[in-house]
Amino acid sequence: MASEKPKLEALEEEYAKINKLPRLTKAVEHVDKIIELLSAAREQVASAPESHTAITITKLQNPVKSAFEAVNDGLKGAAAANKKMGKALDKSFPLKPLPTDHDAMADHVSLINRAIAMHLLREGQFKVASTFIDEVQSTTKRENPEYLDERMDDGNYDEAASTTSSEAYDLSSLHSQELQESFAGMYYILQELKARNLMPAITWARKNSVELEARGSNLEFELSRLQFVWLFKGPSVNGLPDDENNGQRGALQYARSNFGRFQARHLNEINQLACSMAFAPNIAESPYRQLFAIDTAFSDVASSFTREFCSLLGLSAESPLYLAATAGALALPQLMKYTQKTLAKGTEWTTSNEMAFETPLPESMLYHSIFVCPVSKEQTTDANPPMMIPCGHVLAKETLQKLCKGARFKCPYCPSEGILKDARQIIL
C-alpha cells in the first residue's frame, strides 16, 4: 500500500492542475461567434447580387480566422493538461493483460445482449435500446434464419427451441411500448420525488395497493407518513402554498383523510404521529423528534419505490448489468493476482462454476445467505437445507438423517436428544 502512495499523490497533483485551468466558456463563445458570422454571410450572399459575393467572403476571412485562433488557444491548455493526466495514469497503472484462457460467458452472448437491452431501458435510453435490439435481432436472423422464419409464420413461442435462439428472440419482448412507458413513468415519479413531490408516488402506490400488500410492502404507508411530516413542516420548509392544506392543520386534515386505511397494520405508528401534534411548538425536543428527521427520508422512499416498482415488473431493483460489472471490477484485481500466483506455481484454477477464493463484496451485493454444516462441512442447498434441532444447534438435513437411530438422534455438540419431526427447517 505504501508503494502506491507516491503514484496517487502524483495523480492528485495532475488533477489539481486540470482543476486550475480556466473553463472553456470563452472557447464556446468564440464558436458561437463563428456560427453567427457564417450565418450572417450566408444571408448576405443569398440576398445580395452575385457581384457582392466575393466582397462578403473577403470581409469574412479575418474575423473567422481570429475567432478560430482564439478557440485553439483556449483548447491548447486543456489538451496539454489532459495529455499529461493520461500519461500519469498510464505510468501509475500500466495495462496488464487479462486472463483469457476461459471465457465463461462465451456461450451466453444472448444473455449478455438481453442484460444490455434491459439496462438501457432501465436507464431511460429507449431509442438506444430500440436500435440495439433491432441490430441484435437482425444479426440473429442472419445466423438463425430457419428458427426465425418458423417463429414469424405462426407467431407462437416454441419452448423446445434451442436456448441460445430463444433467448435472442426474446429480446422482442423488450421492444414493447408498454414496457417503455412503464419505465418512463418510473423515471417521472423519481424526478418528482427528487423535487420532493410525493403525490405521484402516492397515487401509483394506491393504484397498485393490492399487489403491494400481497408482497407485504409498506411503501404506501411510508409515502403517506412522509407526506404528513412534509406538510407538518409548513411552508417555510416545504415551499407549498400557505393555506389550510399546509402546516399542522393541513397535516391533520391529511391524516384524517388517508390514515384510516392503514389502521389494521400501522396503528402504533399512526398513534405516534397523532401524539406528536401535542408537541408541535417544540417538536425538536420532543420524544417524537426522530419521526420528523427527514434528511434521508426522500432518498429512502425513492429507493423503496424503485425496488417495489421493479418487483411488480418481475425485475430486480438494481440493473443486473450494473451489478455484474461492479462485482467483476471488485473481484478482478484479486482474480489477476490469483492467476499470476497459480501460473508461477505451475498449478491452475480447476473450478468452473465458482470462484476459487472469497471475494469481498459490499453488503448491498450479498443476496443469498449460505450455511455450511459443521459436521459434514458441506454447503446446504434446497435439497439439503439447514435444520434447527430442539437444542438450538443447526445441521444439514442429510447430516441429521444420518445421525438418526430410528426416529431419535443425539446432538453432536451437546448432550441433548431429540426426535426428527421436531427439527425445523431454516429459510435463508
C-alpha positions, 0 to 999 in steps of 0.5 A, spaced: 500 500 500 505 504 501 508 503 494 502 506 491 502 512 495 507 516 491 503 514 484 496 517 487 499 523 490 502 524 483 495 523 480 492 528 485 497 533 483 495 532 475 488 533 477 489 539 481 492 542 475 486 540 470 482 543 476 486 550 475 485 551 468 480 556 466 473 553 463 472 553 456 466 558 456 470 563 452 472 557 447 464 556 446 463 563 445 468 564 440 464 558 436 458 561 437 461 567 434 463 563 428 456 560 427 453 567 427 458 570 422 457 564 417 450 565 418 450 572 417 454 571 410 450 566 408 444 571 408 448 576 405 450 572 399 443 569 398 440 576 398 445 580 395 447 580 387 452 575 385 457 581 384 457 582 392 459 575 393 466 575 393 466 582 397 462 578 403 467 572 403 473 577 403 470 581 409 469 574 412 476 571 412 479 575 418 474 575 423 473 567 422 480 566 422 481 570 429 475 567 432 478 560 430 485 562 433 482 564 439 478 557 440 485 553 439 488 557 444 483 556 449 483 548 447 491 548 447 491 548 455 486 543 456 489 538 451 496 539 454 493 538 461 489 532 459 495 529 455 499 529 461 493 526 466 493 520 461 500 519 461 500 519 469 495 514 469 498 510 464 505 510 468 501 509 475 497 503 472 500 500 466 495 495 462 496 488 464 493 483 460 487 479 462 486 472 463 483 469 457 484 462 457 476 461 459 471 465 457 465 463 461 460 467 458 462 465 451 456 461 450 451 466 453 452 472 448 444 472 448 444 473 455 449 478 455 445 482 449 438 481 453 442 484 460 444 490 455 437 491 452 434 491 459 439 496 462 438 501 457 431 501 458 432 501 465 436 507 464 431 511 460 435 510 453 429 507 449 431 509 442 438 506 444 435 500 446 430 500 440 436 500 435 440 495 439 435 490 439 433 491 432 441 490 430 441 484 435 435 481 432 437 482 425 444 479 426 440 473 429 436 472 423 442 472 419 445 466 423 438 463 425 434 464 419 430 457 419 428 458 427 426 465 425 422 464 419 418 458 423 417 463 429 414 469 424 409 464 420 405 462 426 407 467 431 407 462 437 413 461 442 416 454 441 419 452 448 423 446 445 427 451 441 434 451 442 436 456 448 441 460 445 435 462 439 430 463 444 433 467 448 435 472 442 428 472 440 426 474 446 429 480 446 422 482 442 419 482 448 423 488 450 421 492 444 414 493 447 411 500 448 408 498 454 414 496 457 417 503 455 412 507 458 412 503 464 419 505 465 418 512 463 413 513 468 418 510 473 423 515 471 417 521 472 415 519 479 423 519 481 424 526 478 418 528 482 420 525 488 427 528 487 423 535 487 420 532 493 413 531 490 410 525 493 403 525 490 405 521 484 408 516 488 402 516 492 397 515 487 401 509 483 402 506 490 394 506 491 393 504 484 397 498 485 395 497 493 393 490 492 399 487 489 403 491 494 400 488 500 400 481 497 408 482 497 407 485 504 410 492 502 409 498 506 411 503 501 404 506 501 404 507 508 411 510 508 409 515 502 403 517 506 407 518 513 412 522 509 407 526 506 404 528 513 411 530 516 412 534 509 406 538 510 407 538 518 413 542 516 409 548 513 411 552 508 417 555 510 420 548 509 416 545 504 415 551 499 407 549 498 402 554 498 400 557 505 393 555 506 389 550 510 392 544 506 399 546 509 402 546 516 399 542 522 392 543 520 393 541 513 397 535 516 391 533 520 386 534 515 391 529 511 391 524 516 384 524 517 383 523 510 388 517 508 390 514 515 384 510 516 386 505 511 392 503 514 389 502 521 389 494 521 397 494 520 400 501 522 396 503 528 402 504 533 405 508 528 399 512 526 398 513 534 405 516 534 404 521 529 397 523 532 401 524 539 406 528 536 401 534 534 401 535 542 408 537 541 408 541 535 411 548 538 417 544 540 417 538 536 425 538 536 425 536 543 420 532 543 420 524 544 417 524 537 423 528 534 426 522 530 419 521 526 420 528 523 428 527 521 427 527 514 434 528 511 434 521 508 427 520 508 426 522 500 432 518 498 429 512 502 422 512 499 425 513 492 429 507 493 423 503 496 419 505 490 424 503 485 425 496 488 417 495 489 416 498 482 421 493 479 418 487 483 411 488 480 415 488 473 418 481 475 425 485 475 430 486 480 431 493 483 438 494 481 440 493 473 443 486 473 448 489 468 450 494 473 451 489 478 455 484 474 460 489 472 461 492 479 462 485 482 467 483 476 471 490 477 471 488 485 473 481 484 478 482 478 484 485 481 484 479 486 482 474 480 489 477 476 493 476 482 490 469 483 492 467 476 499 470 476 500 466 483 497 459 480 501 460 473 508 461 477 506 455 481 505 451 475 498 449 478 491 452 475 484 454 477 480 447 476 473 450 478 468 452 473 462 454 476 465 458 482 470 462 484 476 459 487 477 464 493 472 469 497 471 475 494 469 481 498 463 484 496 459 490 499 453 488 503 448 491 498 451 485 493 450 479 498 443 476 496 443 469 498 445 467 505 449 460 505 450 455 511 455 450 511 454 444 516 459 443 521 459 436 521 459 434 514 462 441 512 458 441 506 454 447 503 446 446 504 442 447 498 434 446 497 435 439 497 439 439 503 437 445 507 439 447 514 435 444 520 434 447 527 434 441 532 430 442 539 437 444 542 438 450 538 444 447 534 443 447 526 445 441 521 444 439 514 438 435 513 442 429 510 447 430 516 441 429 521 438 423 517 444 420 518 445 421 525 438 418 526 437 411 530 430 410 528 426 416 529 431 419 535 438 422 534 443 425 539 446 432 538 453 432 536 455 438 540 451 437 546 448 432 550 441 433 548 436 428 544 431 429 540 426 426 535 426 428 527 419 431 526 421 436 531 427 439 527 425 445 523 427 447 517 431 454 516 429 459 510 435 463 508 
